[in-house]
Structure formats: structure tokens, C-alpha cells
Amino acid sequence: MDVLATALSDTELGARILKVNHAGENGAVHIYLAQAAVARLRAPDLVAELLEFRSHEERHRAIFWAELQRRGRPRCHSYVLCAFGGFVLGLVTGLLGRAAIAATTVAVERVVLRHLHAQISQLQSSDQAAVRAIEAIVDDEQRHHDELAEKVGEGGWVRLLEPLVAVSTETVIWLGMKL
């Protein structure tokens, strides 16, 4: 458990995690929005899947927002930053094509899934409402990861993209927890 987690009450920690998750889902919505727009030219066979994934992310964002509203909490300060960053990431990787689109989803979802599982474990004994909200999205996130992992391909330059996207995702989550 990090220093922030030990400094916050269980209720405050759950609310902070939900706020960051809500902002992250907003980023994911915008990644898929931009990727789907550009994929019409670069990877038309992925458009339907990207639009479906975007609808999942919109539902996830709504789940976290509903729980935040129930708690009387505002959205995270990083909400707009996540949207902007997600859109730029989606646009750039969409322009790079099918393998870059897939690699981006794999990298983001790998980081997100690790955080979601840690959050569930961390909040299990103290904030069941937050745990239920988090658990409600895990299967979709795993599916996004698994389905696009099959489309990344072997080696090549696109493998360099995954660690860059992973580090960026970790940084955004870290910043969200601090803001």
C-alpha cells in the first residue's frame, strides 16, 4: 500500500480510486473515439469492434460516475486531461494503423487490469460499493485486452509502442491519485 493510501480513510481512498477510474474511463472513451474515426481509413475491419469497445467504456464511465454522485463527490481534476490525452493517443495510434491500435489497447488494458485487481484487493474489506463498481467492468477490460492482443502481430516497431503507452498510462493514474 502506498503512502497516499495509508494517509486516507477507507472511504476517502475508495472515493479517490473511483474518481481516477472515472477519469481513466473518460480517456478510454476518447481513445476509441479517435481510433474509430481514423480506422475508417487505416483499419476499416476494426471500426465495429472499436465502436463496441467505446460503448463499453461509456458504460464503465457511467458506473463510476453514478457511484461518485451517490457519494456526493465531484469528478477527478484529471478528467479533461484524460479526455485530451486519450484523444491524441487514439488519433496518433489510429494513424499508425491496425497493429498500433491493437498494441495501444493491449498496453492500456494490461496496466488498467493490474490496477483494478489491486484496487479490489485493497478495498475488499472496507468499501464494498467501490468494489462492486470496479468488479462490474473487469470482464469487459479483460475482453478488450484479449481480443486485440491477437491482432498486435509479431515483433516489429509496434512492440516499442506498448511500453511507451504503458508508462504513459501509469503516469496518468499516478497523477490522478495525487491531484
Buried (B, 14 or more C-beta within 10 A) or exposed (E): EEEEBEEBEBEBBBBBBBBBBBBBBBBBBBBBBBBBBBBEEBBEEBBEBBBBBBEBBBBBBEBBBEBBEEBEBEBBBBBEBBBEBBBEBBBBBBBBBBBBBBBBBBBBBBBBBEBBEEBBEBBEEEBEBBBEBBEBBBEBBBBBBEBBBEBBEEEEEBEEBBEEBBEBBEEBBEBBBEB
